[in-house]
């Protein structure tokens, strides 16, 4: 009985993670500007990866495999926001047409 509950929870978490990632793919195509796309993808991929790895943790149980999955989760949680910020900063610095739609708050404070 407990194995069925564990299997159901595992399947629910993995399917929820896949759904979040599917919404992420469709949402990235919805937005027009690159910064909106980067922000949306950065938020949803973190949640999707968390749900999928949580489902795998439930399936793996307590052990060395669970420890490796937790290490992967922490690595992805720390690297995803950093890479999203790096890409957004690169887009802001290199795209001249983007400055028509975005305002740098640091530059506004310097002018005042």
N, C-alpha and C positions, 0 to 999 in steps of 0.2 A: 504493500500500500504506500509506504513512504517513497519507494522508487518511482511510483507513478506521479506522486506530488512533485518530487524533484524533477522528473522529466517534464511535467507540465510547466513548472516555473522556468526551467531552462528554455523550453520552446517559446514561452511567452516573452522572456527577456530578449532572446535572439531575434524573434520576429518583430518585436518593438524596435530594436536597434536597426533592423533592415528597413522598417517603415520610415524611421527618422532619416536615414541616409537617402532613401528614395525621395522624400520630401525635399531634402537638401539639393539633390540633383535637379529637381524641377524648379526649385526656388532660385537656384543660381541662374537658370535660363530666363527667369522672369524679370530680374533686375537689369537696368540699362547700364549703369556705371560700374566700373571695376571695383571701387571701394565698397559698394553695397554688396557685390557678389562675394568679395573676400570676407566681409563681416558675417554674412549669412552662412557661408560655408564653414567658417571657423567656429561658429556657435554650434551648428548642427552636427558637424563631424565629431566634436568632442562628446556630445550626448549620445550619438549613435555608437561610437566606439565603446563608451562606458557601458551601454546596455548589452552590447554583444559580448564584451569580455566578462561582464557580470553573469551572463548566461553560461558562458564557458566555465567560469569559476564554480557555479552551482553544479555543472555536469562533472567537473574534475574532482570535486570534493576537497578534503584537506590533504595536502601533500606538496611535493616538490613542484608539480605542474602548476598548482595554484600560486605558488610563490613566483614562478616564472611569468605567469599571466599578470600578476600584480606589478611586476617589474615593467612589463610591456605597457600596462595601463599608465603607470606613473611617467614613463618616458614619453608616451604620446600626449599626456596631459601637460607636460612641461614644454614639449617641442611644438605643439600645434599653435598655441598663442604667440610664441616667439616668431614662428615662420609666417603667421598671418600678419603680425605687426611689421615684419621685414618687407613682405610683399606690398603691404599698403603704403609704407613709407617710400618704397621704390617707385610705386605708381604715382604717388603725390609729387615726388621730386622730378620725375622724368616726363610726365605727360603735361604739356603746356595748356592743352584745352581743358584739363580737369580743374584748373584754378578758377574757371568761370563758374563752376558749380560748388566748389568747396572753399571754406574759409579757414585759414590757419589762425587759431586763437592766440598763439604766441606772438604772431606778427601784429595782431590787433592791439595787444597789451603794450607792445613796444611803441606803437604810434601814439598812444594816449599819454 
